Amino acid sequence: MTLFVDMDEVLADTYLAHLELYEQDYGIKLNPEDYQGKEAWESVPKEHSAYMKGHAWEKGFFRDLKLIEGSQKVMSELDKKYELYIASAAMQFPESLKEKSDWLDEFFPFIPWQRRILCGHKYILKGDILIDDRAYNLENFEGRSIMFSSPHNINTNGFERANNWEEIAAKLL
């Protein structure tokens, strides 16, 4: 079986990176109730939203992301059971292409470059399972769709959901 796994907000904690940069640059630590059900840029005053959106365009942003807890161990086990691919919409942020590949080399070296799809739209993917945090990627996937919980999608319904990597392991291993 073919399994596609998204990177941002599934393996790499981009949301946390936005929050940490905001706190570093503005001295304001957001509380979870400030950002649940919202994009990071929607959680700050309007005059700061362009700043938040700009992070993903900055060189180095995608290279230094923290791992989502439990992802390495479970991905290693999934790699033994499935034809495992990384599928990330990296073309949206051209700087991210090399950074994402380097990040994967560091944290997921068992997934070779041949099984890394750094693409645009994910509706072109044909396989059995897709794990992603974005509804628009999951709704057009023809196989099993699993939404990985992130602050921005906490109010999104209509998909099988996994809140963490332990739940992914319970569903797929």
N, CA and C of each residue as an Amber inpcrd file, in Angstrom:
protein
   519
   0.8360000  -1.1870000   0.0000000   0.0000000   0.0000000   0.0000000
   0.8780000   1.2470000   0.0000000   0.4130000   2.2650000  -0.6870000
   1.1360000   3.5230000  -0.7850000   0.5820000   4.5200000   0.2260000
   1.4950000   5.0840000   1.0240000   1.1410000   6.0470000   2.0650000
   1.8930000   7.3450000   1.8060000   1.1430000   8.4360000   1.7020000
   1.7200000   9.7760000   1.5640000   1.5730000  10.5030000   2.8930000
   2.6490000  11.1700000   3.3220000   2.6280000  11.9330000   4.5660000
   3.0950000  13.3480000   4.2770000   2.2950000  14.3110000   4.6800000
   2.6280000  15.7280000   4.5580000   3.7440000  16.0700000   5.5370000
   4.4250000  17.1790000   5.3080000   5.4920000  17.6090000   6.2130000
   5.0120000  18.6350000   7.2360000   4.6160000  19.8090000   6.7570000
   4.2940000  20.9240000   7.6500000   3.0460000  20.6250000   8.4680000
   3.1770000  20.7410000   9.7630000   2.1280000  20.4790000  10.7450000
   1.8120000  18.9980000  10.9090000   2.5770000  18.1270000  10.2670000
   2.4200000  16.6880000  10.4440000   3.7350000  16.1050000  10.9600000
   4.8230000  16.4450000  10.2930000   6.1610000  16.0360000  10.7420000
   6.9260000  17.1980000  11.3640000   6.7890000  18.3640000  10.7510000
   7.5390000  19.5620000  11.1620000   6.5780000  20.5900000  11.7420000
   6.9380000  21.1430000  12.8830000   6.0190000  22.0340000  13.6000000
   6.1510000  23.4930000  13.1440000   5.5620000  23.7900000  11.9900000
   5.5980000  25.1530000  11.4650000   4.7690000  26.1080000  12.3120000
   3.6530000  25.6290000  12.8450000   2.7920000  26.5060000  13.6440000
   3.5560000  27.0150000  14.8610000   4.2390000  26.1140000  15.5570000
   5.0340000  26.4950000  16.7210000   6.1210000  27.4900000  16.3220000
   6.7310000  27.2830000  15.1690000   7.7860000  28.2040000  14.7090000
   7.2370000  29.6150000  14.5350000   6.0390000  29.7410000  13.9570000
   5.4150000  31.0630000  13.8160000   5.2090000  31.7140000  15.1820000
   4.6930000  30.9420000  16.1200000   4.4260000  31.4740000  17.4580000
   5.7120000  31.8880000  18.1660000   6.7510000  31.0690000  18.0380000
   8.0280000  31.3860000  18.6880000   8.6780000  32.6250000  18.0860000
   8.6210000  32.7650000  16.7710000   9.1800000  33.9620000  16.1320000
   8.4080000  35.2120000  16.5410000   7.1030000  35.0840000  16.6460000
   6.2750000  36.2170000  17.0720000   6.6490000  36.6430000  18.4940000
   6.7890000  35.6690000  19.3780000   7.1720000  35.9860000  20.7560000
   8.5730000  36.6050000  20.7990000   9.4870000  36.0640000  20.0100000
  10.8630000  36.5740000  19.9710000  10.9060000  38.0220000  19.4740000
  10.1550000  38.3170000  18.4310000  10.2310000  39.6330000  17.8090000
   9.3070000  40.6880000  18.4280000   8.1990000  40.2440000  19.0260000
   7.2400000  41.1990000  19.5960000   7.1020000  41.0840000  21.1100000
   7.7040000  40.0490000  21.6850000   7.6170000  39.8660000  23.1300000
   6.2370000  39.4580000  23.6130000   5.4260000  38.9260000  22.7150000
   4.0700000  38.5260000  23.0680000   3.9260000  37.0200000  22.8890000
   3.6110000  36.3380000  23.9780000   3.3640000  34.9020000  23.9160000
   1.8600000  34.6850000  23.8110000   1.4480000  34.0490000  22.7270000
   0.0220000  33.7880000  22.5300000  -0.4140000  32.5910000  23.3670000
  -1.5850000  32.6750000  23.9320000  -2.1830000  31.5700000  24.6630000
  -2.9270000  30.6770000  23.6810000  -3.0050000  29.3730000  23.9620000
  -3.7080000  28.4760000  23.0340000  -5.1120000  28.9410000  22.6570000
  -5.8410000  29.5400000  23.5850000  -7.1950000  29.9980000  23.2300000
  -7.1640000  31.1420000  22.2190000  -6.0080000  31.8060000  22.0790000
  -5.8710000  32.8870000  21.0940000  -5.7810000  32.3600000  19.6670000
  -5.3060000  31.1230000  19.5010000  -5.0650000  30.6460000  18.1410000
  -5.7890000  29.3580000  17.7580000  -6.5430000  28.7520000  18.6440000
  -7.2810000  27.5400000  18.2940000  -8.3090000  27.8420000  17.2080000
  -8.2820000  27.0440000  16.1530000  -9.2180000  27.2160000  15.0520000
  -8.8500000  28.3290000  14.0920000  -7.6280000  28.8480000  14.2120000
  -7.1940000  29.9560000  13.3450000  -5.8160000  29.6690000  12.7710000
  -5.5500000  30.2850000  11.6360000  -4.1890000  30.3040000  11.1140000
  -3.3650000  31.1790000  12.0430000  -2.0630000  30.9610000  12.0960000
  -1.2020000  31.7560000  12.9810000  -1.3560000  33.2460000  12.6870000
  -1.4220000  33.6130000  11.4160000  -1.5170000  35.0260000  11.0530000
  -2.8640000  35.6490000  11.4300000  -3.8870000  34.8100000  11.6410000
  -5.1990000  35.3110000  12.0620000  -5.2650000  35.5230000  13.5730000
  -4.2570000  35.0450000  14.2870000  -4.2530000  35.0650000  15.7440000
  -3.5940000  36.2960000  16.3360000  -3.0680000  37.1350000  15.4930000
  -2.3460000  38.3270000  15.9420000  -3.0910000  39.5720000  15.4670000
  -2.7770000  40.7430000  16.0240000  -3.4070000  41.9720000  15.5310000
  -3.1820000  42.1340000  14.0210000  -4.1370000  42.7270000  13.3480000
  -4.0710000  42.8660000  11.8790000  -2.7520000  43.4710000  11.4020000
  -2.2100000  44.4060000  12.1720000  -0.9640000  45.0400000  11.7440000
   0.2330000  44.0880000  11.8110000   0.0700000  42.9120000  12.4230000
   1.1460000  41.9210000  12.5000000   0.9230000  40.7150000  11.5870000
  -0.2200000  40.6410000  10.9340000  -0.5230000  39.4470000  10.1440000
   0.3980000  39.2890000   8.9300000   0.7720000  40.3660000   8.2690000
   1.7010000  40.2580000   7.1370000   3.0600000  39.7470000   7.6140000
   3.4710000  40.1770000   8.7870000   4.7150000  39.6870000   9.3870000
   4.6450000  38.1700000   9.5630000   3.5450000  37.6710000  10.1180000
   3.3840000  36.2270000  10.3380000   3.3690000  35.4670000   9.0120000
   2.6640000  35.9950000   8.0270000   2.6130000  35.3440000   6.7160000
   3.9910000  35.3120000   6.0670000   4.8050000  36.3050000   6.3590000
   6.1170000  36.4180000   5.7380000   7.1380000  35.3950000   6.1940000
   6.9290000  34.7780000   7.3460000   7.9060000  33.7960000   7.8520000
   8.2350000  32.7210000   6.8250000   7.2050000  32.1870000   6.1840000
   7.4080000  31.0710000   5.2490000   8.2260000  31.4710000   4.0240000
   8.3720000  32.7540000   3.7820000   9.1640000  33.2220000   2.6480000
  10.6200000  33.4930000   3.0370000  10.9040000  33.4430000   4.3330000
  12.2540000  33.7600000   4.8090000  13.1890000  32.5750000   4.6720000
  14.3890000  32.8790000   4.2210000  15.4160000  31.8430000   4.1010000
  15.7080000  31.2900000   5.5010000  15.7330000  29.9720000   5.6080000
  16.0330000  29.3080000   6.8650000  14.8220000  28.8900000   7.6770000
  13.6330000  29.4120000   7.3600000  12.4560000  29.0960000   8.1650000
  12.1780000  27.5940000   8.1970000  12.1870000  26.9460000   7.0480000
  11.8300000  25.5290000   6.9880000  12.9730000  24.6080000   7.4300000
  14.1780000  25.1010000   7.4540000  15.3220000  24.2590000   7.8140000
  15.4020000  23.9950000   9.3140000  14.9380000  24.9280000  10.1180000
  15.1340000  24.8340000  11.5700000  13.8770000  24.4310000  12.3370000
  12.9120000  23.8490000  11.6740000  11.6630000  23.4810000  12.3430000
  11.8680000  22.3140000  13.3050000  11.0870000  22.3240000  14.3780000
  11.1210000  21.2310000  15.3520000  10.2450000  20.0880000  14.8560000
  10.5900000  18.8990000  15.2910000   9.8160000  17.7050000  14.9600000
   8.4950000  17.6820000  15.7240000   7.4720000  17.1500000  15.0930000
   6.2470000  16.8270000  15.8030000   6.5570000  15.5600000  16.6150000
   6.2400000  15.6130000  17.8860000   6.5850000  14.5340000  18.8060000
   6.0690000  13.1720000  18.3210000   6.9560000  12.1930000  18.3530000
   6.6050000  10.8260000  17.9920000   6.7040000  10.5010000  16.5220000
   6.9130000  11.5020000  15.6840000   6.8850000  11.2700000  14.2350000
   8.0140000  10.3680000  13.7440000   9.2240000  10.5490000  14.2370000
  10.3500000   9.7420000  13.7470000  10.1370000   8.2550000  13.9950000
   9.7810000   7.9090000  15.2050000   9.6220000   6.5010000  15.5730000
   8.5120000   5.8430000  14.7540000   7.3580000   6.4820000  14.6770000
   6.2270000   5.8960000  13.9620000   6.5050000   5.8570000  12.4580000
   7.0970000   6.9000000  11.9160000   7.4320000   6.9030000  10.4830000
   8.4000000   5.7740000  10.1490000   9.3390000   5.5120000  11.0240000
  10.2820000   4.4120000  10.8020000   9.5440000   3.0750000  10.7140000
   8.5490000   2.8980000  11.5700000   7.7490000   1.6680000  11.5460000
   6.8380000   1.6170000  10.3180000   6.2480000   2.7470000   9.9570000
   5.4070000   2.8040000   8.7630000   6.2100000   2.4820000   7.5100000
   7.4540000   2.9050000   7.4880000   8.3270000   2.6610000   6.3370000
   8.5510000   1.1640000   6.1090000   8.4480000   0.3820000   7.1500000
   8.6190000  -1.0710000   7.0330000   7.3600000  -1.7520000   6.5020000
   6.2220000  -1.1020000   6.6470000   4.9360000  -1.7100000   6.2830000
   4.3470000  -1.1770000   4.9750000   4.6660000   0.0620000   4.6370000
   4.0630000   0.7290000   3.4800000   5.1340000   1.2100000   2.5040000
   4.6810000   1.5060000   1.2840000   5.5060000   2.2700000   0.3580000
   5.2860000   3.7230000   0.7770000   6.2200000   4.2530000   1.5400000
   6.0590000   5.5300000   2.2350000   6.6850000   6.6780000   1.4460000
   5.8860000   7.7240000   1.2240000   6.3390000   8.9210000   0.5240000
   6.0580000  10.1500000   1.3780000   6.9220000  11.1330000   1.2650000
   6.6720000  12.4610000   1.8050000   6.0530000  13.2630000   0.6730000
   4.9620000  13.9470000   0.9530000   4.3050000  14.7870000  -0.0570000
   4.0810000  16.1670000   0.5540000   4.8340000  17.1460000   0.0770000
   4.7510000  18.4940000   0.6250000   4.5680000  19.5040000  -0.5000000
   3.6720000  20.4480000  -0.2880000   3.4180000  21.4950000  -1.2870000
   4.5220000  22.5550000  -1.2230000   5.7320000  22.1220000  -1.4290000
   6.9000000  22.9890000  -1.2840000   7.0020000  24.0680000  -2.3590000
   6.3950000  23.8610000  -3.4800000   6.4990000  24.8380000  -4.5680000
   5.8810000  26.1830000  -4.1980000   5.0040000  26.1900000  -3.2150000
   4.3860000  27.4390000  -2.7620000   5.4440000  28.3980000  -2.2230000
   6.4850000  27.8490000  -1.5970000   7.5740000  28.6420000  -1.0260000
   8.8860000  28.1120000  -1.5910000   9.3410000  28.6580000  -2.7250000
  10.5120000  28.1110000  -3.4170000  11.7630000  27.9560000  -2.5520000
  11.9720000  28.8380000  -1.5870000  13.1290000  28.7000000  -0.6960000
  13.0680000  27.3910000   0.0890000  11.8780000  26.8780000   0.2630000
  11.7020000  25.7130000   1.1190000  12.1810000  24.4110000   0.4820000
  12.3400000  24.3700000  -0.8180000  12.6870000  23.1140000  -1.4860000
  13.9520000  22.4830000  -0.9100000  15.0460000  23.1820000  -0.9260000
  16.3080000  22.6550000  -0.4030000  16.2330000  22.4870000   1.1080000
  15.6150000  23.4370000   1.7840000  15.5230000  23.3680000   3.2380000
  14.7270000  22.1480000   3.6890000  13.6330000  21.8560000   3.0050000
  12.8340000  20.6860000   3.3660000  13.6100000  19.4000000   3.0960000
  14.2970000  19.3580000   1.9880000  15.0990000  18.1700000   1.6860000
  16.2090000  17.9710000   2.7210000  16.8890000  19.0480000   3.0900000
  17.9380000  18.9610000   4.1130000  17.3500000  18.5460000   5.4560000
  16.1860000  19.0630000   5.7960000  15.5140000  18.7140000   7.0480000
  15.1840000  17.2220000   7.0640000  14.6610000  16.7320000   5.9420000
  14.3510000  15.3010000   5.8450000  15.6150000  14.4540000   5.9430000
  16.7010000  14.9060000   5.3320000  17.9700000  14.1780000   5.4500000
  18.3810000  14.0320000   6.9090000  18.1660000  15.0780000   7.6870000
  18.5560000  15.0530000   9.0990000  17.6430000  14.1800000   9.9490000
  16.3370000  14.3320000   9.7940000  15.4010000  13.6850000  10.7030000
  14.7730000  12.3930000  10.1780000  14.7270000  12.2280000   8.8650000
  14.1300000  11.0320000   8.2640000  15.0380000  10.4830000   7.1630000
  16.2760000  10.1570000   7.4960000  17.2260000   9.7170000   6.4750000
  16.8310000   8.4060000   5.7980000  15.9310000   7.6530000   6.4020000
  15.4720000   6.3880000   5.8200000  14.4930000   6.5970000   4.6680000
  14.0730000   7.8450000   4.4480000  13.2120000   8.1550000   3.3040000
  14.0880000   8.8420000   2.2530000  14.5050000   8.1120000   1.2270000
  15.4190000   8.6830000   0.2320000  14.7400000   9.7220000  -0.6580000
  15.5450000  10.4770000  -1.3640000  15.0200000  11.5480000  -2.2140000
  14.0130000  11.0280000  -3.2420000  14.1430000   9.7710000  -3.6440000
  13.2240000   9.2110000  -4.6410000  11.7980000   9.0800000  -4.1090000
  11.6350000   9.1420000  -2.7920000  10.3000000   9.0360000  -2.2040000
   9.8970000  10.3400000  -1.5110000  10.3670000  11.4480000  -2.0600000
  10.0100000  12.7820000  -1.5850000   9.3650000  13.5410000  -2.7280000
   8.1230000  13.8820000  -2.5400000   7.3890000  14.6030000  -3.5730000
   7.1910000  16.0300000  -3.0800000   7.9760000  16.9350000  -3.6270000
   7.8740000  18.3560000  -3.2800000   7.1490000  19.0020000  -4.4510000
   5.8610000  19.2250000  -4.2480000   4.9740000  19.5290000  -5.3650000
   4.1610000  20.7930000  -5.1340000   3.1750000  20.9660000  -5.9690000
   2.1770000  22.0070000  -5.8190000   0.9200000  21.3660000  -5.2580000
  -0.1080000  21.2360000  -6.0860000  -1.3670000  20.6210000  -5.6450000
  -1.1880000  19.1290000  -5.3800000  -1.8150000  18.6640000  -4.3250000
  -1.6990000  17.2470000  -3.9670000  -2.8020000  16.3800000  -4.5640000
  -3.7600000  16.9800000  -5.2470000  -4.8250000  16.1640000  -5.8270000
  -4.2980000  15.2190000  -6.9090000  -3.0810000  15.4560000  -7.3800000
  -2.4780000  14.5720000  -8.3710000  -1.9920000  13.2580000  -7.7710000
  -1.8760000  13.1970000  -6.4500000  -1.3750000  11.9960000  -5.7910000
  -2.3610000  10.8420000  -5.9540000  -1.8450000   9.6850000  -6.3110000
  -2.6510000   8.4720000  -6.4350000  -2.0370000   7.4280000  -5.5240000
  -2.7830000   7.0380000  -4.5160000  -2.2880000   6.0600000  -3.5640000
  -3.3990000   5.6260000  -2.6360000  -3.0140000   4.9810000  -1.5540000
  -3.9940000   4.4020000  -0.6550000  -4.3540000   5.2820000   0.5340000
  -3.3630000   5.9960000   1.0940000  -3.5880000   6.7840000   2.3070000
  -2.8340000   8.1080000   2.1990000  -3.4640000   9.1810000   2.6540000
  -2.8260000  10.4870000   2.7660000  -3.0510000  11.0170000   4.1720000
  -1.9580000  11.3680000   4.8470000  -2.0320000  12.0390000   6.1480000
  -1.6420000  13.4930000   5.9190000  -2.5320000  14.4120000   6.2390000
  -2.3060000  15.8320000   5.9660000  -3.0910000  16.6580000   6.9810000
  -2.7070000  17.9030000   7.1490000  -3.4200000  18.7910000   8.0750000
  -4.3980000  19.7160000   7.3650000  -4.4120000  19.7070000   6.0460000
  -5.2480000  20.6390000   5.2800000  -6.4120000  19.9180000   4.6070000
  -7.6090000  20.3980000   4.8750000  -8.8140000  19.8090000   4.2890000
  -8.7550000  19.8320000   2.7710000  -8.2690000  20.9290000   2.1740000
  -8.2540000  21.0160000   0.7100000  -7.3410000  19.9780000   0.0770000
  -6.3710000  19.4600000   0.8120000  -5.5510000  18.3680000   0.2770000
  -6.2490000  17.0190000   0.4350000  -7.0010000  16.8760000   1.4940000
  -7.6520000  15.6010000   1.7900000  -8.9420000  15.3860000   1.0010000
  -9.6850000  16.4430000   0.7330000 -11.0180000  16.2720000   0.1560000
 -10.9990000  15.7240000  -1.2660000  -9.9390000  15.9290000  -2.0160000
  -9.8770000  15.4150000  -3.3830000  -9.0230000  14.1570000  -3.5170000
  -8.4960000  13.6640000  -2.4090000  -7.6980000  12.4440000  -2.4450000
  -8.6450000  11.2530000  -2.5530000  -8.3530000  10.3320000  -3.4640000
  -9.2690000   9.2240000  -3.7350000  -9.1350000   8.0620000  -2.7580000
  -8.0690000   8.0290000  -1.9650000  -7.8870000   6.9610000  -0.9920000
  -8.3790000   7.3760000   0.3910000  -7.8240000   6.7320000   1.3960000
  -8.1630000   7.0330000   2.7900000  -7.4810000   8.3260000   3.2110000
  -8.2480000   9.2480000   3.7400000  -7.7340000  10.5520000   4.1680000
  -7.7310000  10.6340000   5.6820000  -6.5860000  10.9810000   6.2530000
  -6.4810000  11.1600000   7.6990000  -6.0100000  12.5820000   7.9640000
  -6.8410000  13.3390000   8.6870000  -6.4730000  14.7070000   9.0460000
  -5.6380000  14.6720000  10.3280000  -4.4390000  15.2520000  10.2410000
  -3.5810000  15.3540000  11.4160000  -3.9140000  16.6750000  12.1050000
  -4.2370000  16.5970000  13.3820000  -4.6740000  17.7880000  14.1160000
  -3.5830000  18.8320000  14.2460000  -4.0050000  20.0650000  14.0450000
  -3.1600000  21.2410000  14.1800000  -4.0700000  22.3470000  14.7130000
  -3.5210000  23.3480000  15.3770000  -4.4060000  24.4070000  15.8910000
  -5.3520000  24.9820000  14.8440000  -4.8920000  25.1380000  13.6160000
  -5.7280000  25.7820000  12.5910000  -6.9080000  24.9210000  12.1490000
  -6.8300000  23.5780000  12.3090000  -7.9020000  22.7280000  11.7850000
  -8.7670000  22.0930000  12.8780000  -8.6120000  22.5450000  14.0810000
  -9.2780000  21.9160000  15.2160000 -10.8050000  21.9130000  15.0780000
 -11.3570000  22.8430000  14.3260000 -12.8080000  22.9030000  14.1280000
 -13.2650000  22.3150000  12.7930000 -12.3370000  21.7320000  12.0480000
 -12.6660000  21.1310000  10.7600000 -13.1920000  19.7180000  10.9790000
 -14.3250000  19.4210000  10.3880000 -14.9540000  18.1050000  10.5230000
 -15.0550000  17.4300000   9.1630000 -15.4510000  16.1770000   9.1810000
 -15.6930000  15.4580000   7.9400000 -14.5640000  14.5460000   7.5130000
 -13.5280000  14.4250000   8.3400000 -12.3940000  13.5690000   8.0110000
 -12.0580000  12.6740000   9.1950000 -11.5350000  11.5080000   8.8890000
 -10.9400000  10.6970000   9.9450000  -9.8000000  11.5260000  10.5220000
  -9.6560000  11.5430000  11.8300000  -8.6910000  12.4300000  12.4690000
  -7.7020000  11.6410000  13.3170000  -6.4700000  12.1520000  13.3550000
  -5.4420000  11.6680000  14.2790000  -4.8840000  12.8910000  14.9900000
  -4.8910000  12.8580000  16.3080000  -4.4200000  13.9910000  17.0990000
  -2.9280000  13.9710000  17.3640000  -2.2980000  12.8300000  17.1570000
  -0.8660000  12.7030000  17.4170000  -0.3530000  11.4460000  16.7180000
   0.9450000  11.2090000  16.8430000   1.5510000  10.0670000  16.1650000
   1.2230000   8.7390000  16.8290000   0.8830000   8.7550000  18.0880000
   0.4230000   7.5120000  18.7420000  -0.8810000   7.0550000  18.0930000
  -1.7490000   7.9890000  17.7730000  -3.0130000   7.6350000  17.1180000
  -2.7760000   7.1530000  15.6880000  -1.7990000   7.7360000  14.9980000
  -1.4520000   7.2380000  13.6590000  -0.9880000   5.7920000  13.7640000
  -0.1190000   5.5190000  14.7350000   0.3880000   4.1440000  14.9250000
  -0.7650000   3.1880000  15.1880000  -1.7060000   3.5800000  16.0290000
  -2.8490000   2.7040000  16.3430000  -3.7010000   2.4370000  15.1040000
  -3.8090000   3.4140000  14.2110000  -4.6270000   3.2670000  13.0150000
  -3.9320000   2.4620000  11.9180000  -2.6210000   2.6130000  11.7880000
  -1.9360000   2.0940000  10.5980000  -0.9060000   0.9930000  10.8350000
  -0.5420000   0.7580000  12.0610000   0.4710000  -0.2780000  12.3170000
  -0.1740000  -1.5550000  12.8720000
